[in-house]
């Protein structure tokens, strides 16, 4: 949501594929020399061939998931080798007990990797099931609340024009109380303490008007119907000025 003027002159930028929607990396590469792709919500989308790096999260609510952990891919092998050394306390590949500065302990254990690999092997079937769940949501949700389609289906986001943070809080909390894992939209950078000096009115507005509902490979039609019945009840209350 940054303007061309904001981006121009930067050495690098992070392209975030939000809620499974593919970011236009080509356009960003015209303005900055290095792009890092945040693929945490976009498993199944291939990174751009000219991106410097791409990173994934395997937290348990992601499309490919385990308990925790992530992965980074680099365009150049030398950078991947450097990162591999840094993740292991800076221990170099000669195993001579010399350490690169600023190394960290970021290795993933085999125990954590096993469920992630199992999930990865079923990703194609997972994405097919998620697409079916989204189609069910689409069939039940009034079109005025629909958001643009997603490249891959991580969650099901909806937009309620004119909704306030207070109303959003009531809506999400009420859905949660009925066992529905609804969540607020992401807050813009300008609302974070470290970036108070920046401002983006469009991002701020959308952060109030958007919530999202769960999409998982384990859901059934009955789950979707329950979620949508409760959601529509609260949307009707909101439109009537009762929230």
C-alpha positions in Angstrom: 0.0 0.0 0.0 3.0 2.3 -0.1 3.2 4.9 -2.9 5.8 4.8 -5.7 7.4 7.8 -4.1 7.7 6.0 -0.8 9.4 3.0 -2.4 11.7 4.8 -4.9 15.2 5.2 -3.5 15.0 2.2 -1.2 17.7 -0.5 -1.5 15.2 -3.3 -0.7 11.6 -4.0 0.0 9.5 -6.9 1.2 6.6 -8.1 -0.9 3.9 -9.6 1.3 1.3 -11.9 -0.4 -1.5 -11.0 2.0 -4.2 -13.6 2.7 -3.0 -15.7 -0.2 -3.2 -12.9 -2.8 -0.2 -12.7 -5.2 1.7 -9.5 -5.0 2.9 -7.9 -8.2 6.6 -8.4 -7.7 7.5 -7.2 -11.3 6.2 -3.8 -10.4 8.2 -3.6 -7.2 11.4 -4.8 -9.0 11.1 -1.8 -11.3 11.7 0.5 -8.2 14.1 -1.4 -5.9 17.1 -3.6 -6.7 16.3 -6.2 -4.0 13.0 -7.8 -3.2 12.3 -10.3 -0.4 9.0 -12.1 -0.6 7.0 -12.9 2.4 5.2 -16.2 1.5 3.9 -17.0 5.0 0.2 -16.9 3.8 0.9 -18.0 0.2 2.1 -21.6 0.2 1.7 -22.9 -3.4 2.7 -19.6 -5.0 6.1 -19.7 -6.7 8.5 -16.8 -5.8 9.6 -14.5 -8.6 12.8 -15.6 -10.3 14.4 -12.3 -9.7 13.6 -11.9 -6.0 16.6 -11.9 -3.7 15.0 -14.2 -1.2 11.6 -15.7 -0.2 10.5 -16.8 3.3 7.8 -19.1 4.6 6.2 -19.7 7.9 5.1 -23.3 8.9 3.2 -22.2 12.0 0.2 -24.6 12.6 -2.4 -22.2 11.0 -0.6 -22.1 7.7 -1.3 -24.1 4.6 1.8 -26.2 5.0 2.2 -26.5 8.7 3.7 -28.2 11.7 4.1 -26.8 15.2 6.5 -23.9 14.4 9.4 -23.0 12.2 10.0 -21.6 8.8 12.2 -21.6 5.7 14.2 -19.1 3.6 15.2 -19.6 -0.1 17.8 -17.4 -1.8 18.4 -16.6 -5.4 22.1 -17.2 -5.1 23.7 -20.3 -3.5 26.4 -18.3 -1.8 23.8 -16.4 0.2 22.1 -19.6 1.1 25.3 -21.1 2.4 26.0 -17.9 4.4 22.6 -18.1 6.0 23.0 -21.8 6.7 26.2 -21.0 8.7 24.5 -18.1 10.6 21.6 -20.3 11.7 24.0 -22.7 13.3 25.8 -20.2 15.6 28.0 -19.1 12.8 29.6 -22.6 12.6 31.3 -22.8 9.2 31.2 -25.7 6.8 34.8 -26.7 7.4 33.8 -27.6 11.0 37.1 -26.1 12.3 35.4 -24.3 15.2 35.7 -20.9 13.7 32.4 -19.0 13.9 31.0 -16.2 11.7 30.0 -13.2 13.7 26.3 -12.8 14.7 25.4 -16.4 14.3 22.2 -17.6 16.0 20.7 -20.9 17.0 17.9 -21.2 14.5 18.2 -24.8 13.5 15.0 -26.9 13.1 15.0 -30.3 14.8 13.9 -33.4 12.9 11.1 -33.7 15.3 9.7 -30.3 14.2 10.4 -30.9 10.5 8.6 -34.3 10.3 5.0 -32.9 10.5 5.9 -30.1 8.1 7.2 -32.5 5.5 4.1 -34.6 5.9 1.9 -31.5 5.4 4.0 -30.5 2.4 3.4 -33.8 0.7 -0.4 -33.3 0.9 -0.3 -29.6 -0.1 -1.9 -30.2 -3.5 -4.9 -32.0 -2.0 -5.0 -29.4 0.8 -5.3 -26.5 -1.6 -8.0 -28.3 -3.5 -10.0 -28.8 -0.3 -9.5 -25.2 0.7 -10.7 -24.0 -2.6 -13.9 -26.0 -2.1 -14.4 -24.5 1.4 -14.0 -21.0 -0.1 -16.6 -21.8 -2.8 -19.0 -22.7 0.0 -18.3 -19.5 1.8 -18.9 -17.5 -1.5 -22.2 -19.2 -2.0 -23.5 -18.2 1.4 -22.0 -14.7 1.9 -23.8 -11.6 0.5 -21.7 -10.3 -2.4 -21.4 -6.8 -0.8 -19.1 -8.2 1.8 -16.9 -10.2 -0.6 -13.2 -9.5 -1.1 -11.3 -10.1 -4.3 -10.4 -13.7 -5.1 -7.2 -15.2 -3.7 -4.4 -17.0 -5.6 -4.3 -19.6 -2.9 -6.7 -19.9 0.0 -5.1 -19.4 3.4 -8.1 -17.7 5.1 -11.5 -16.2 4.1 -11.4 -12.5 4.5 -14.5 -10.3 4.2 -14.9 -6.5 4.3 -17.7 -4.5 6.1 -17.5 -1.0 4.7 -17.7 1.7 7.4 -17.0 -0.7 10.3 -15.2 0.8 13.3 -12.5 -0.8 15.5 -15.1 -1.0 18.3 -17.6 -2.8 16.1 -14.9 -5.1 14.7 -13.9 -6.1 18.2 -17.5 -7.0 19.1 -17.9 -9.0 15.9 -14.7 -11.0 16.2 -15.2 -11.6 20.0 -18.8 -12.8 19.4 -17.7 -15.2 16.7 -14.8 -16.5 18.9 -17.3 -17.1 21.7 -19.2 -19.4 19.3 -16.1 -21.4 18.5 -15.3 -19.7 15.3 -11.7 -18.8 14.8 -12.3 -15.3 13.3 -9.6 -12.7 13.5 -9.0 -9.0 13.0 -7.4 -7.7 9.9 -3.7 -6.9 10.2 -3.0 -3.5 11.6 -1.0 -1.0 9.4 2.6 -0.1 10.2 1.4 3.4 11.1 -0.4 1.9 14.1 2.8 0.3 15.5 4.8 2.2 18.1 8.0 2.1 16.0 6.4 3.6 12.9 4.0 6.3 14.3 5.5 8.9 12.0 4.2 7.1 8.9 0.6 7.2 7.8 -1.5 5.4 5.2 -5.2 6.3 5.3 -6.2 3.4 3.0 -4.4 0.8 5.1 -5.9 2.2 8.3 -9.4 2.1 6.9 -9.1 -1.5 5.7 -7.7 -2.6 9.0 -11.0 -1.5 10.6 -13.3 -3.0 7.9 -11.8 -6.4 7.3 -12.0 -9.6 9.4 -11.2 -13.1 8.3 -12.7 -16.6 8.9 -10.9 -19.9 9.1 -10.2 -22.1 6.1 -8.6 -25.5 6.8 -8.4 -28.8 5.1 -10.4 -30.4 8.0 -13.5 -28.2 7.6 -16.9 -29.6 6.4 -19.9 -28.0 4.8 -21.5 -28.0 8.2 -18.6 -26.0 9.6 -19.0 -23.4 6.9 -22.8 -23.2 7.4 -22.3 -22.7 11.1 -19.7 -20.0 10.6 -21.8 -18.1 8.0 -25.0 -18.4 10.0 -23.4 -16.7 13.0 -21.6 -14.2 10.9 -24.7 -13.1 9.1 -26.6 -12.7 12.4 -24.0 -10.3 13.6 -23.8 -8.4 10.3 -27.5 -7.9 10.5 -27.2 -6.5 14.0 -24.4 -4.3 12.9 -26.4 -2.9 9.9 -29.3 -2.3 12.3 -27.1 -0.2 14.5 -27.3 -2.7 17.4 -23.5 -3.2 17.6 
